[in-house]
Amino acid sequence: MSSEPQTQIIPELREVTMHAHRPNDPGKAIITKNELCTATRKAAGFVRHIEFDVSGSGLEGICQAGQAVGVIAPGQDAKGRPHAPRLYSLACPSGGETGDGTILSTTVKRTIDEHWEDNSLFTGVASNYLCGTRVGDEITVTGPAGKRFVLPKNPGQHGYVFVATGTGIAPFRGMCLELLRDHPGVPITLMMGAPYSTDLLYHDFFRDMERTHEHFRYVTALSRQPNEDGSEPLYIGGRFSPTDGALVEQLQDDRTLIYVCGIAGMELGLFRSMVFDMGDDIALPYVAIDDELRDPEIRWDRKMMHKKIKATKRVFLEVYA
């Protein structure tokens, strides 16, 4: 295993409250907003930004950016039991959308698929329930959950590179809003990967944020169409390039942290680009690999994560299948 540099500024994460509402003692919330957050209605999927009022519940005033809440869909599963909570990352800053901890938000994609056995339609239970709610509807909630994907205890002492695909953008919406509100001088690069430009989430919102905040960069990577900067289609890891001088400078700062959220496997492309394209001086503060993997012909896979490929304590991963 390649050695990790000895000089590291290891962040101490902020303390959080967990499980104010457990599944056997859920709380109630009221939907206050439900709107599409894709760039256009021509997107391949239906993704909605949903806000809900948790006033009077155990969630009021305690949720932190990067945490998740559970939603219990009404009805029963195939075995006649109440549905289990499904976790959704919060898309709001600590203090919620209004700053007083009452209005939380999340980013939800409808799950629509086929059962492979008989080709019958499969729809996600909680995601379709949430996407179908209207303002004024009551939902059942649990949580909050999560303590390892939150901002540091002293967020103003660091810089940030946020990397997202799909609804993995949710926690970064909240983190960016919080950092730019409370620590507007910290450098932030937000990277969003999607197949097509129509699939970018909160795209206009982040473009506006980039125009109005000097230290905030918003970078997109489209994998199935040319990018707006003229580059050929590429996955999000391809944005970790030595030609991006601003990113190189940021990664060379020993105060910089990397947060990655989205589909499982995206972290491999990111780390591989750092190692083979950016070099050890930049890569080693964030990832260490077995020497055998330095052969570019060797294929990396997720079974190697945490064994032959290890992120350092300056990298935070929240990936899902």
DOVO-175306 format. One record per residue (C-alpha): residue in one letter; x negated, y, z negated. Coordinates in steps of 0.02 Angstrom, whole numbers, padded with zeros to 5 digits, always signed. Example, Ala and Ser with C-alpha at 12.3 -4.5 7.8 and 13.67 -1.06 7.14 Angstrom:
A-00615-00225-00390;S-00684-00053-00357;
***
This chain:
M+00000+00000+00000;S-00068+00170+00047;S-00100+00268-00111;E+00012+00410-00166;P-00078+00575-00195;Q-00119+00606-00377;T-00064+00788-00375;Q+00125+00785-00374;I+00254+00905-00442;I+00385+00782-00501;P+00557+00862-00520;E+00661+00836-00675;L+00841+00814-00622;R+00978+00908-00711;E+01084+00817-00839;V+01259+00772-00784;T+01421+00709-00859;M+01480+00539-00799;H+01647+00447-00801;A+01759+00574-00885;H+01899+00475-00802;R+01875+00288-00785;P+01985+00178-00673;N+02090+00125-00822;D+02116+00306-00874;P+02122+00409-00713;G+02163+00592-00696;K+02276+00690-00579;A+02235+00822-00450;I+02335+00925-00326;I+02286+00946-00143;T+02256+01130-00100;K+02178+01117+00073;N+02164+00984+00210;E+02085+01034+00376;L+01977+00962+00515;C+01792+00999+00498;T+01729+00929+00664;A+01665+01054+00792;T+01817+01019+00904;R+01966+00903+00914;K+01872+00806+01049;A+01760+00723+00919;A+01750+00534+00919;G+01819+00524+00742;F+01937+00619+00629;V+01845+00703+00486;R+01932+00819+00364;H+01878+00942+00231;I+01993+00915+00082;E+02006+01023-00074;F+02099+00978-00233;D+02138+01062-00398;V+02080+00967-00552;S+02142+01096-00679;G+02187+01014-00843;S+02099+00851-00801;G+01937+00785-00872;L+01849+00835-00710;E+01877+01020-00734;G+01714+01116-00753;I+01596+00966-00765;C+01559+00910-00586;Q+01389+00945-00510;A+01340+00962-00327;G+01283+00792-00266;Q+01401+00693-00377;A+01552+00595-00316;V+01731+00572-00372;G+01841+00419-00353;V+02012+00418-00271;I+02139+00281-00306;A+02258+00255-00162;P+02438+00210-00208;G+02501+00034-00186;Q+02418-00135-00206;D+02284-00235-00117;A+02309-00403-00031;K+02301-00493-00198;G+02435-00385-00278;R+02316-00283-00384;P+02306-00093-00391;H+02180-00022-00269;A+02006+00007-00339;P+01937+00185-00333;R+01842+00235-00176;L+01700+00357-00206;Y+01684+00517-00105;S+01538+00638-00116;L+01583+00812-00172;A+01562+00946-00038;C+01568+01092-00160;P+01437+01176-00269;S+01432+01151-00456;G+01579+01255-00516;G+01682+01201-00368;E+01747+01306-00225;T+01802+01449-00336;G+01662+01447-00466;D+01774+01406-00614;G+01765+01216-00594;T+01946+01193-00546;I+01942+01168-00356;L+01836+01022-00294;S+01811+00968-00114;T+01755+00818-00013;T+01727+00766+00168;V+01828+00616+00227;K+01821+00519+00390;R+01970+00413+00439;T+01921+00229+00454;I+02001+00152+00606;D+01936-00015+00670;E+01984-00192+00721;H+01976-00354+00622;W+01850-00458+00717;E+01945-00620+00683;D+02108-00576+00770;N+02082-00402+00846;S+02218-00330+00736;L+02206-00149+00682;F+02112-00107+00523;T+02131+00061+00438;G+02036+00115+00284;V+02148+00120+00132;A+02087+00273+00038;S+02014+00371+00184;N+02176+00368+00284;Y+02278+00403+00129;L+02172+00556+00088;C+02169+00619+00267;G+02358+00606+00271;T+02389+00709+00115;R+02468+00881+00123;V+02450+01036+00016;G+02544+01007-00146;D+02524+00817-00147;E+02463+00738-00308;I+02317+00615-00303;T+02240+00501-00434;V+02056+00530-00470;T+01912+00456-00570;G+01733+00505-00606;P+01624+00598-00588;A+01492+00472-00533;G+01309+00489-00488;K+01156+00557-00578;R+01011+00523-00458;F+01064+00631-00309;V+01083+00800-00391;L+00980+00959-00391;P+00831+00980-00507;K+00848+01053-00680;N+00753+01206-00618;P+00813+01220-00437;G+00730+01388-00405;Q+00557+01309-00424;H+00573+01202-00267;G+00603+01207-00081;Y+00721+01086+00006;V+00736+00982+00163;F+00910+00908+00176;V+00938+00771+00306;A+01113+00708+00348;T+01212+00605+00469;G+01403+00596+00473;T+01493+00630+00311;G+01324+00626+00226;I+01330+00813+00256;A+01454+00832+00112;P+01334+00847-00036;F+01222+00966+00062;R+01365+01086+00095;G+01384+01102-00093;M+01198+01107-00131;C+01165+01240+00002;L+01307+01349-00060;E+01243+01336-00239;L+01060+01368-00196;L+01097+01517-00084;R+01213+01588-00217;D+01097+01566-00366;H+00922+01557-00288;P+00931+01644-00118;G+00742+01651-00099;V+00708+01463-00097;P+00668+01390+00075;I+00799+01268+00141;T+00800+01167+00301;L+00961+01074+00336;M+00955+00940+00471;M+01115+00864+00541;G+01117+00715+00658;A+01265+00662+00766;P+01296+00570+00931;Y+01375+00721+01018;S+01393+00905+00981;T+01579+00878+00954;D+01537+00766+00805;L+01441+00898+00708;L+01527+00937+00544;Y+01546+01114+00473;H+01443+01170+00623;D+01504+01351+00634;F+01496+01365+00445;F+01310+01320+00442;R+01271+01427+00594;D+01347+01576+00503;M+01248+01531+00348;E+01087+01530+00450;R+01125+01701+00523;T+01156+01780+00352;H+01019+01698+00246;E+00838+01730+00289;H+00768+01573+00206;F+00896+01449+00272;R+00867+01346+00432;Y+00997+01236+00515;V+00932+01106+00638;T+01036+00979+00735;A+00989+00818+00823;L+01105+00742+00954;S+01071+00561+00999;R+01183+00540+01153;Q+01170+00705+01243;P+01037+00837+01273;N+01011+00955+01127;E+01053+01139+01134;D+00867+01182+01123;G+00840+01087+01287;S+00762+00932+01210;E+00812+00758+01264;P+00932+00655+01154;L+00850+00603+00991;Y+00893+00533+00821;I+00873+00638+00666;G+00701+00566+00626;G+00638+00641+00788;R+00657+00814+00712;F+00510+00774+00598;S+00387+00834+00727;P+00217+00920+00713;T+00279+01046+00842;D+00401+01118+00714;G+00283+01238+00629;A+00409+01300+00502;L+00448+01121+00447;V+00263+01076+00438;E+00229+01226+00328;Q+00374+01182+00215;L+00323+00999+00196;Q+00145+01049+00154;D+00209+01146+00003;D+00197+01031-00148;R+00358+01106-00217;T+00464+01038-00072;L+00591+00900-00101;I+00678+00793+00030;Y+00858+00734+00010;V+00929+00607+00134;C+01113+00560+00146;G+01205+00461+00279;I+01207+00294+00366;A+01086+00161+00304;G+00931+00146+00412;M+00915+00331+00453;E+00779+00344+00321;L+00669+00221+00417;G+00664+00330+00572;L+00629+00482+00467;F+00484+00400+00373;R+00414+00323+00532;S+00410+00492+00618;M+00323+00568+00468;V+00189+00433+00466;F+00154+00415+00652;D+00195+00589+00717;M+00151+00705+00573;G+00006+00610+00492;D-00047+00564+00317;D-00078+00741+00256;I+00107+00776+00273;A+00182+00602+00252;L+00094+00536+00097;P+00172+00656-00028;Y+00341+00585+00024;V+00317+00403+00079;A+00190+00265+00054;I+00181+00110+00166;D+00087-00054+00167;D-00067-00043+00276;E+00000-00180+00391;L+00141-00063+00443;R+00017+00061+00514;D+00022-00039+00674;P+00152+00058+00778;E+00201-00104+00866;I+00272-00177+00705;R+00458-00152+00686;W+00519-00079+00523;D+00681-00141+00445;R+00779-00103+00287;K+00718-00260+00199;M+00551-00172+00185;M+00622-00025+00088;H+00560-00015-00092;K+00436-00155-00056;K+00325-00110+00092;I+00399+00062+00118;K+00417+00167-00039;A+00481+00343-00053;T+00394+00450-00183;K+00484+00540-00322;R+00499+00693-00212;V+00624+00601-00100;F+00806+00565-00145;L+00905+00439-00045;E+01093+00413-00038;V+01127+00298+00110;Y+01272+00181+00144;A+01320+00041+00265;
***
